[in-house]
């Protein structure tokens, strides 16, 4: 009987964790790989793993390593210690998330561990990073282009950028969505009667412009805001001030309950998606699967994902307010956008397809490496 293939997953907050897109993907990929006979180890941070969750697959090995919990050093330090741990166990292949971990790929290469790297978005263009942070991500991406065995691009526009900037090829694997059953409406809100934003409170998610639009929207409709900056920022203070000053504005903070998030998307009258530098954003895909009527910042990434299943606006308060109110005021338009988004998610962005694509890419690398070692 052939030995089971083994994979180490490096660069996320762990399993199960509910922080962001990488963690969402890992919660889907891990059970799929386990069901197909893989041995799976996920490296993470002790402060971010929720081991008592009912959706945790106990067959997975969840390992925490030390690091520095700070905005600028966490990814690098936790990535280094996770990589060092994987060097000892020597899995057949490593799935590495985030280009900042590109600095540690030579360590895995030295142990003949092939690497599949999800490059995420264009991190070095994110407004939340200063000059040093952007350089760290850019040179991390350069290391990825030199040392990774295979790259994953979650959007075709990201693939185009990497081809242009680093002359690299890779595999296109987006994120998936899950269509929920009909869920109860969040207390204090009504179906199709509120504007919604779900995002990390960082500049590149068009937060400032959205918050500037909120008083205009809140004169007519409730506004629900989900998210924090995770490290504290002036944007957190601004959202708090708005929610305290305007009765129609509710700040729900970070939500790690998938059903509650799905309910907010499912019943929203209009959902604003302001992400500007990512590829296929997991929150956008899940909002589509839930049938949210979507108004998105006009970017190549958002247009690639939504196509005709959303409305697009410029990143300015007036346009954001006008776009959201146009959908909130028109029930027929809202329902049309909802149906279009659900249909596109169901045909293009499914977790079954995504997880199968990850497994194929990992299997190809693991077998290629075994074949090379046998000659």
C-alpha positions in Angstrom: 0.0 0.0 0.0 1.4 3.4 -1.0 2.4 5.8 1.8 0.0 8.7 2.3 1.2 12.0 1.0 1.9 14.6 3.6 1.5 18.4 3.5 2.5 21.3 5.8 0.5 24.5 5.5 2.6 27.5 6.4 1.7 31.2 6.6 -1.8 31.3 8.0 -2.9 31.9 11.6 -3.6 28.2 11.9 -6.5 25.7 11.9 -9.2 26.4 12.6 -8.9 30.1 12.5 -11.4 32.8 11.5 -9.2 35.8 10.7 -9.2 36.3 6.9 -9.2 34.8 3.5 -6.3 32.4 3.9 -7.9 31.0 7.0 -11.2 30.6 5.2 -9.5 28.7 2.5 -7.6 26.5 4.9 -10.8 25.5 6.7 -12.1 24.2 3.4 -8.9 22.7 2.0 -7.9 20.7 5.1 -11.0 18.4 5.4 -10.8 17.9 1.6 -7.2 16.7 1.7 -7.9 14.5 4.8 -10.9 12.9 3.0 -8.5 12.1 0.1 -6.0 10.3 2.3 -3.5 13.1 3.0 -1.6 13.7 6.3 -2.1 17.4 7.0 -0.2 19.6 9.4 -1.2 23.3 9.8 1.2 25.7 11.5 -0.3 28.6 13.3 -0.4 31.0 16.2 -1.7 29.9 19.6 -3.7 33.2 20.0 -5.6 32.6 16.8 -6.6 29.0 16.8 -10.1 28.0 18.1 -9.6 24.3 18.8 -13.1 23.8 20.4 -15.0 24.7 17.3 -17.5 22.1 16.0 -16.2 22.4 12.4 -12.6 21.5 13.3 -11.5 18.2 11.7 -9.7 16.3 14.5 -7.7 14.3 11.9 -5.6 17.4 11.1 -2.4 18.1 13.1 -2.5 21.7 14.3 0.9 23.0 15.5 1.6 26.4 17.0 5.1 28.0 16.8 6.4 31.2 18.5 6.6 34.6 16.9 6.2 38.3 17.6 2.6 39.6 17.6 3.0 43.0 15.9 1.7 44.5 12.7 5.2 44.6 11.1 6.8 41.4 12.4 4.1 38.8 12.9 4.1 37.3 9.4 7.8 37.2 9.1 8.5 35.7 12.6 5.7 33.2 12.7 6.5 32.2 9.1 10.2 31.6 10.1 9.4 29.4 13.1 6.8 27.4 11.1 9.2 26.9 8.3 11.9 25.7 10.8 9.5 23.2 12.3 8.5 21.9 8.8 12.2 21.4 8.0 12.4 18.9 10.8 9.3 16.9 9.9 10.0 17.0 6.1 6.5 16.7 4.5 6.2 15.6 0.9 5.1 19.2 0.0 4.5 22.5 1.6 1.6 24.9 0.9 2.8 28.4 1.7 0.6 31.4 2.0 1.8 35.0 1.6 4.8 36.3 -0.3 6.4 37.5 3.0 7.3 33.9 3.6 9.3 33.9 0.4 12.4 34.7 2.5 12.1 31.3 4.1 11.7 29.2 0.9 15.4 28.5 0.5 15.2 26.7 3.9 12.5 24.4 2.6 14.5 24.0 -0.7 17.6 22.9 1.3 15.5 20.1 2.8 14.1 19.1 -0.7 10.6 20.1 0.3 8.7 21.3 -2.8 6.6 24.4 -2.3 3.2 25.6 -3.7 2.9 29.3 -2.9 -0.3 31.3 -2.8 0.9 34.8 -3.6 -2.3 36.6 -2.5 -2.7 40.2 -3.7 -0.2 42.9 -4.6 0.9 43.3 -1.0 3.6 45.9 -1.8 0.9 48.3 -3.0 -1.2 48.2 0.2 -1.6 51.6 1.7 -1.5 50.2 5.3 2.3 49.4 4.9 4.9 52.1 5.1 7.9 52.2 2.8 9.9 49.6 4.7 6.9 47.2 4.8 6.3 47.6 1.1 9.9 46.8 0.3 9.8 43.7 2.6 6.8 42.4 0.6 8.3 43.3 -2.7 11.5 41.5 -2.1 9.6 38.6 -0.5 7.7 38.3 -3.8 11.0 38.4 -5.7 12.2 35.5 -3.5 9.0 33.6 -4.3 9.5 34.1 -8.0 13.0 32.6 -7.7 12.5 29.8 -5.2 8.9 28.5 -5.3 8.2 25.3 -7.2 4.8 26.5 -8.3 2.7 29.6 -7.7 -1.1 30.0 -7.2 -2.8 33.1 -8.4 -6.3 33.7 -7.1 -7.3 35.9 -10.0 -6.3 36.2 -13.7 -5.4 39.8 -13.1 -3.0 38.8 -10.4 -1.5 36.3 -12.8 -1.1 39.1 -15.4 0.7 41.3 -12.8 3.1 38.6 -11.8 3.9 37.8 -15.4 4.6 41.5 -16.1 6.5 42.2 -12.9 8.4 38.9 -12.4 8.0 36.9 -15.6 6.4 34.0 -13.8 3.8 31.4 -14.6 1.5 29.6 -12.2 -1.8 28.0 -11.5 -5.1 29.9 -11.4 -7.2 28.9 -8.3 -9.7 31.4 -7.0 -11.7 31.2 -3.7 -15.0 29.5 -3.3 -18.3 30.3 -1.7 -21.0 28.3 0.1 -24.7 29.1 -0.4 -26.4 29.0 3.0 -30.0 28.0 3.8 -32.3 30.8 4.6 -31.1 32.4 7.9 -32.8 34.6 10.5 -32.3 38.3 10.0 -29.8 40.0 12.4 -31.7 41.5 15.4 -32.7 45.1 14.8 -32.4 44.9 10.9 -34.9 43.9 8.2 -34.6 42.0 5.0 -33.2 44.2 2.2 -33.5 47.2 4.5 -29.9 48.1 5.3 -26.5 48.9 3.9 -23.6 46.6 4.8 -19.8 46.7 4.7 -17.6 43.7 5.8 -13.9 44.4 5.7 -10.7 44.8 7.7 -10.5 48.5 8.6 -7.4 49.3 6.5 -7.1 52.1 3.9 -6.9 50.0 0.8 -10.4 48.7 1.5 -11.8 52.2 0.8 -12.8 52.5 4.5 -12.3 56.3 4.8 -14.4 57.0 1.8 -17.2 54.6 2.9 -17.3 56.2 6.4 -17.6 59.6 4.8 -20.6 58.3 2.9 -22.2 56.7 5.9 -24.0 59.8 7.3 -25.7 60.4 3.9 -26.9 56.7 3.8 -27.9 56.6 7.4 -30.4 59.4 6.9 -32.5 56.9 5.0 -31.3 53.4 5.9 -29.6 51.6 8.7 -25.9 50.9 8.1 -24.1 47.8 9.5 -20.3 47.7 9.6 -18.4 44.5 10.3 -14.6 44.5 10.9 -11.7 45.9 12.8 -8.2 46.9 12.0 -7.0 44.0 14.2 -4.1 46.1 15.6 -6.1 49.3 16.4 -6.1 52.3 14.2 -7.7 55.7 13.7 -10.3 54.0 11.5 -11.5 51.9 14.4 -12.0 55.1 16.4 -13.8 56.7 13.5 -16.2 53.8 13.2 -16.8 53.8 16.9 -17.6 57.6 16.9 -20.0 57.2 14.0 -21.8 54.3 15.6 -22.2 56.3 18.9 -23.2 59.5 17.2 -25.7 58.1 14.6 -28.5 55.9 15.8 -28.8 54.3 12.4 -25.2 53.0 12.4 -24.2 49.7 14.0 -20.6 48.6 14.4 -20.5 44.8 14.9 -16.7 44.5 15.2 -15.0 41.3 14.1 -17.4 38.4 13.6 -16.1 34.8 13.4 -19.5 33.2 13.3 -19.9 32.1 9.6 -23.7 31.8 9.9 -24.1 35.3 11.3 -22.0 36.8 8.6 -23.9 34.8 5.9 -27.1 36.2 7.4 -25.9 39.8 7.1 -25.0 39.3 3.5 -28.1 37.3 2.7 -30.5 40.0 3.9 -28.6 43.1 3.0 -30.3 45.7 0.8 -26.9 46.7 -0.6 -23.4 45.4 0.3 -20.4 47.7 -0.4 -17.1 45.9 -1.3 -14.2 48.3 -1.3 -11.2 46.1 -1.6 -8.7 47.6 -4.1 -5.5 45.6 -4.3 -6.4 42.0 -3.8 -7.3 39.4 -6.4 -10.4 37.3 -5.9 -11.5 38.3 -2.4 -13.0 35.6 -0.3 -15.5 37.9 1.3 -16.8 39.1 -2.1 -17.2 35.5 -3.3 -19.1 34.5 -0.1 -21.3 37.6 -0.4 -22.2 36.5 -3.9 -23.0 33.0 -2.7 -25.3 34.5 -0.1 -27.1 36.6 -2.7 -26.0 40.0 -1.5 -26.8 42.9 -3.9 -23.3 44.2 -4.4 -21.9 47.7 -5.1 -18.1 47.4 -5.5 -15.2 49.7 -5.9 -14.3 49.8 -9.6 -11.1 47.7 -10.0 -10.0 45.1 -12.5 -10.1 42.5 -9.7 -13.7 43.2 -8.7 -14.8 43.4 -12.3 -13.2 40.0 -13.1 -15.1 38.4 -10.2 -18.5 40.1 -10.5 -18.7 40.8 -14.3 -22.3 41.9 -14.7 -23.5 40.7 -11.3 -22.7 43.9 -9.5 -22.6 47.7 -9.7 -19.3 49.6 -9.7 -18.4 52.9 -8.2 -15.4 55.2 -8.0 -13.7 55.4 -4.6 -15.3 58.6 -3.5 -17.9 59.2 -0.8 -20.5 60.8 -3.1 -20.4 58.0 -5.6 -20.4 55.3 -2.9 -23.5 56.8 -1.2 -25.3 57.3 -4.6 -24.5 53.7 -5.7 -25.7 52.1 -2.5 -28.8 54.3 -2.2 -29.8 53.5 -5.8 -29.8 49.7 -5.0 -31.5 50.2 -1.6 -34.3 52.3 -3.2 -35.0 49.8 -6.0 -36.2 46.4 -4.8 -36.3 45.0 -8.3 -32.7 46.0 -8.9 -31.6 44.6 -5.6 -33.3 41.2 -6.3 -31.8 41.1 -9.8 -28.3 41.8 -8.5 -28.8 39.2 -5.8 -29.9 36.5 -8.3 -27.0 37.3 -10.7 -24.4 37.2 -7.9 -25.7 33.8 -6.6 -25.7 32.3 -10.1 -22.2 33.5 -10.9 -20.9 32.1 -7.6 -22.6 28.8 -8.1 -21.1 28.3 -11.6 -17.6 29.8 -11.2 -16.6 29.9 -7.5 -17.3 26.7 -5.6 -15.2 25.2 -2.8 -15.4 21.7 -4.4 -13.6 23.0 -7.5 -11.2 25.1 -5.5 -10.2 22.3 -3.1 -9.8 19.8 -6.0 -7.5 22.2 -7.8 -5.3 22.6 -4.7 -5.1 18.9 -4.3 -4.1 18.4 -7.9 -1.4 21.0 -7.7 0.0 19.5 -4.4 -0.1 16.0 -5.8 1.7 17.0 -8.9 4.5 18.6 -6.9 4.8 15.7 -4.4 4.9 13.1 -7.1 7.3 15.1 -9.2 9.6 15.4 -6.2 9.4 11.6 -5.4 10.1 10.8 -9.1 13.2 13.1 -9.0 14.5 11.6 -5.8 14.1 8.0 -7.2 16.4 8.8 -10.2 
